[in-house]
């Protein structure tokens, strides 16, 4: 029997927002215009998803997935819970 997976989300929202800013800069999106779809796999506390969902320029339609719902930030994006195991 496999033991239950324990959550390991970073719960510090300001650090996740800062990480979102770093990702935006790394992808050179600071001067981008328009709207983008963004999928975050393993969203943890939702801080990065929330950061992009609040972005005014460019705008993002964010979908976030995780196996355990540890979200502290819940507004502005769609969350889809994923099963612990997926059979193919």
Backbone bond lengths (Angstrom), bond angles and torsions (degrees), N, CA, C in turn:
res aa  C-N    CA-C-N  psi(-1)  N-CA   C-N-CA  omega(-1)  CA-C   N-CA-C  phi
1 X - - - 1.446 - - 1.532 109.16 -
2 X 1.318 116.41 132.29 1.452 122.32 -179.71 1.529 109.61 -82.96
3 X 1.346 117.96 130.76 1.461 119.03 177.79 1.524 111.43 -66.49
4 X 1.332 116.60 152.79 1.461 121.15 179.24 1.522 109.86 -61.45
5 X 1.307 115.04 141.74 1.472 120.30 178.92 1.526 108.77 -76.75
6 X 1.318 116.07 128.82 1.447 120.69 178.56 1.520 110.42 -89.06
7 X 1.340 116.68 143.76 1.467 119.06 178.90 1.518 111.13 -67.61
8 X 1.311 115.68 149.51 1.455 120.77 178.02 1.533 111.29 -136.27
9 X 1.324 115.53 29.86 1.457 120.49 -177.57 1.524 110.91 -71.07
10 X 1.320 115.19 140.31 1.467 121.07 171.21 1.520 106.18 -77.92
11 X 1.317 117.64 119.95 1.458 121.25 -172.33 1.532 113.18 -93.72
12 X 1.309 118.16 -1.83 1.460 122.92 -178.79 1.528 109.91 -80.30
13 X 1.336 117.60 101.25 1.461 122.04 -175.32 1.531 112.84 -61.47
14 X 1.342 120.31 -44.96 1.477 118.25 179.57 1.536 113.46 -58.20
15 X 1.328 118.01 -37.53 1.469 119.07 179.33 1.522 111.06 -68.30
16 X 1.329 117.88 -33.09 1.465 121.15 178.46 1.528 110.23 -72.08
17 X 1.334 117.72 -37.04 1.466 120.33 176.42 1.527 110.04 -65.02
18 X 1.330 116.54 -41.22 1.464 120.45 176.55 1.529 110.70 -62.35
19 X 1.324 116.60 -39.00 1.470 120.80 177.23 1.530 109.74 -63.55
20 X 1.346 117.55 -39.62 1.468 120.88 176.38 1.517 111.81 -59.74
21 X 1.343 116.47 -43.18 1.464 121.03 176.84 1.523 110.71 -60.89
22 X 1.327 117.45 -44.24 1.469 120.77 178.50 1.524 111.26 -61.15
23 X 1.332 117.18 -40.66 1.470 121.11 178.66 1.526 109.78 -63.46
24 X 1.335 116.24 -44.95 1.476 121.03 179.98 1.527 110.35 -60.14
25 X 1.336 117.00 -42.21 1.462 120.87 178.68 1.525 111.19 -68.84
26 X 1.329 116.74 -41.04 1.456 121.18 -179.18 1.540 110.88 -62.75
27 X 1.322 116.26 -36.51 1.465 120.92 178.87 1.526 111.87 -84.74
28 X 1.345 116.37 2.35 1.458 122.85 178.86 1.531 111.43 57.26
29 X 1.347 116.08 46.10 1.458 121.68 -179.45 1.518 113.01 -100.10
30 X 1.312 117.80 3.09 1.462 120.77 -175.45 1.521 112.58 -60.39
31 X 1.319 118.55 -35.41 1.461 121.78 -179.37 1.528 112.52 -105.28
32 X 1.329 116.99 9.20 1.466 120.93 -177.62 1.529 110.21 -70.53
33 X 1.301 115.64 151.29 1.467 122.66 178.13 1.527 108.19 -120.08
34 X 1.319 116.09 163.11 1.446 120.38 175.19 1.517 112.45 95.99
35 X 1.325 114.37 -158.49 1.458 121.59 -175.15 1.523 109.37 -130.94
36 X 1.321 115.78 141.38 1.460 121.30 -177.32 1.524 109.88 -130.20
37 X 1.329 115.85 149.45 1.464 121.80 170.42 1.515 107.55 -93.21
38 X 1.338 116.36 134.56 1.454 121.11 -178.25 1.517 109.15 -130.65
39 X 1.319 117.14 131.99 1.455 123.47 175.82 1.520 108.10 -115.15
40 X 1.334 116.19 121.32 1.457 120.22 174.97 1.518 108.19 -107.94
41 X 1.309 115.63 117.76 1.467 121.60 179.06 1.519 107.40 -98.02
42 X 1.329 115.73 121.14 1.460 120.84 -176.19 1.514 109.86 82.23
43 X 1.326 117.20 60.62 1.471 121.50 -170.75 1.526 114.10 -77.73
44 X 1.317 118.89 -10.12 1.464 120.21 176.93 1.514 112.53 56.19
45 X 1.336 117.02 -120.99 1.460 120.23 -176.22 1.527 113.12 -82.54
46 X 1.319 118.44 -2.93 1.460 122.27 178.10 1.517 113.93 85.99
47 X 1.321 117.87 2.55 1.460 121.33 -177.02 1.513 114.19 -62.03
48 X 1.319 117.40 -43.66 1.468 120.34 -179.91 1.526 109.87 -71.57
49 X 1.324 117.77 -42.02 1.469 120.84 176.92 1.523 110.13 -59.60
50 X 1.329 116.34 -44.36 1.461 120.70 178.74 1.512 112.53 -63.89
51 X 1.332 117.02 -39.06 1.463 120.92 178.03 1.532 110.31 -57.76
52 X 1.330 116.74 -50.02 1.459 119.82 -178.76 1.527 111.55 -69.69
53 X 1.319 118.33 -35.01 1.466 121.20 178.64 1.528 111.28 -64.16
54 X 1.336 117.78 -31.12 1.473 121.98 179.49 1.528 112.81 -85.14
55 X 1.314 117.63 -8.90 1.464 120.96 -177.40 1.527 109.91 -60.66
56 X 1.334 115.77 133.58 1.463 120.27 -179.60 1.518 113.15 -94.06
57 X 1.325 117.70 -29.36 1.464 120.01 178.69 1.512 109.10 -151.18
58 X 1.288 119.94 111.88 1.456 126.15 -5.32 1.532 110.64 -73.74
59 X 1.323 115.85 170.37 1.456 120.03 175.80 1.531 109.04 -96.11
60 X 1.322 115.03 154.41 1.464 121.00 -179.08 1.521 109.90 -131.53
61 X 1.327 115.54 137.23 1.461 122.88 169.08 1.528 104.43 -99.88
62 X 1.326 116.23 108.49 1.459 121.33 -169.18 1.520 111.06 -104.81
63 X 1.331 114.87 131.52 1.453 122.78 169.30 1.516 106.87 -117.96
64 X 1.328 116.21 129.75 1.459 121.75 -177.96 1.529 109.64 -121.58
65 X 1.327 116.36 140.02 1.463 120.85 177.65 1.520 109.75 -130.19
66 X 1.328 114.74 150.98 1.463 121.09 174.75 1.522 107.74 -163.56
67 X 1.324 116.25 158.59 1.461 120.30 179.67 1.525 111.75 -81.04
68 X 1.329 117.43 -24.25 1.457 122.51 177.72 1.520 107.94 -129.22
69 X 1.327 116.96 133.47 1.455 120.97 -179.14 1.531 109.51 -83.43
70 X 1.345 116.23 96.93 1.460 123.22 177.53 1.521 111.47 -108.77
71 X 1.324 116.78 19.62 1.460 119.54 -172.72 1.531 112.70 -65.81
72 X 1.315 113.94 132.49 1.459 122.79 168.96 1.528 106.75 -100.36
73 X 1.323 116.07 -37.57 1.467 123.18 175.00 1.523 106.76 -96.36
74 X 1.333 116.76 124.23 1.469 119.71 -175.92 1.523 113.35 -126.74
75 X 1.320 118.24 -10.43 1.463 120.81 -173.57 1.520 112.38 -91.34
76 X 1.334 114.88 144.27 1.453 120.98 169.10 1.514 115.57 95.27
77 X 1.332 118.15 -5.83 1.459 119.73 -179.52 1.527 110.28 -143.95
78 X 1.314 114.96 161.54 1.463 122.05 178.75 1.523 108.45 -90.73
79 X 1.326 116.48 130.95 1.467 121.21 176.59 1.515 108.89 -110.68
80 X 1.326 115.95 133.31 1.464 121.62 177.11 1.521 107.82 -122.90
81 X 1.341 117.70 114.02 1.467 119.32 176.42 1.524 109.72 -72.00
82 X 1.325 115.75 137.57 1.459 121.35 179.59 1.517 109.74 -107.70
83 X 1.329 117.36 145.04 1.462 119.20 176.19 1.532 110.19 -67.04
84 X 1.319 115.46 155.32 1.475 120.08 -179.68 1.525 112.35 -63.59
85 X 1.308 116.35 -31.01 1.469 118.76 177.71 1.514 108.84 -137.79
86 X 1.294 115.51 142.28 1.454 121.68 -179.98 1.526 107.25 -122.04
87 X 1.318 115.76 125.20 1.463 120.08 178.33 1.520 109.29 -91.44
88 X 1.313 115.78 138.00 1.464 120.23 178.13 1.499 109.91 -111.89
